[in-house]
Amino acid sequence: MREKRGSDQPGKHPPGAAPGPAQAGGARRRTVSVRRAVLEKNDRLAERNRGVFQSRGLVALNLLSSPGAGKTTLLQHTVKALAPRLKCGIIVGDLATDNDARRLRESGAPVVQITTGTVCHLEAEMVARAVRELPGEGLEMLIIENVGNLVCPASYDLGEDLRVVLLSVTEGEDKPLKYPPIFQAADAVILSKMDLAAPCGFDAAAARGNLNRINPRAKVFELSAKTGQGMEAWLGYLLDQRPGR
Amino acid sequence: MHELSIMHSAMEMALEQAHRAKAARICVITMRVGALSGVVPDALRFAYESLARGTMAEGSELRIQDAPAVYFCPACVRDFQAGDIFAECPACGRPSGELKAGREIELTSMEIE
């Protein structure tokens, strides 16, 4: 559950509250207290999504990273490996093309591509529409591959149960320090492309240390989807998310 | 650049409130932006100016209040304000995973005529 982004609980201060005292510099000038979260519409739709996911028995995961960190490759291997035990549906967001959807369909899972045009993140409303195109029955997990971007998607709740952020070894150990909002909100962080860690001189312990200073509650996985290294722990984590586990 | 769409939502909200209050003009809009909101105040200001043009908010002032990240330290059983990006309790030095505030993007108040 994400925290509310207005400073008040809903309903505590009704919108359009009473006018405040007149200000100096104009007799008619008055202050109106508003105190509303600017993204309240998205937050409301995200809550609705959460209800829809729950009623359909879906655990929803929002997968985030910078472009090229390996989200699609990880998903291809993840849904394929989980297929006998956990049925996944995928929603994938990109500015243009359905390349990722085509790659992901090869894994056998149902995939819906959202092309956002120029929008740099997915919003709850886009996900609400996309989820209607997935099969209504038989799915247990919904994986939403967000637009590759470490900034904007952090502000938009999609109604997910889990936020997972990928950090590939080519990006450097200090990514969590450079992009705190997205790492702060992560339930799990995946250090991806670990097969390239040595050639890149990537220090996993340093990356974990940096992440810990921003968000000590995030579960960390070190893996390579390509070689399969570390995949079992990640798959086990997803299997543990099933309702009733 | 999601600041443009965020500012667009904030402006819609402000204009709707102003209409409801039967205002002729918006003079000041005040927003609160959390340290962990992922929104850059300068980018909001930039979007604000272009979005205000041609509306009753044209020529108005945007005031942005920074809202610090506030965490709860379970070891010390108290809230603390993060001085920088780190979630470490100033008393015990342990990082906290319990964010209480700092993600808000809020339209706080307006001065209207």
Interface residues (C-beta under 8 A of the other chain):
Chain A: R2 E3 K4 R5 G6 S7 P15 G16 P19 G20 Q23 G26 R28 R29 R30 T31 V32 S33 V34 R35 R36 A37 V38 L39 K41 V119 C120 H121 V151 C152 A154 S155 Y156 L177 P180 P181 I182 Q184 A185 N212 R213 I214 N215 P216 R217 A218
Chain B: M1 H2 S5 I6 S9 A10 M13 A14 Q17 A18 R20 A21 C27 M31 R32 G34 L36 S37 G38 V39 A67 A69 I85 F86 A87 E88 R94 P95 S96 G97 E98 L99 K100 A101 R103 E104 I105 E106 L107 T108 S109 M110 E111 I112 E113
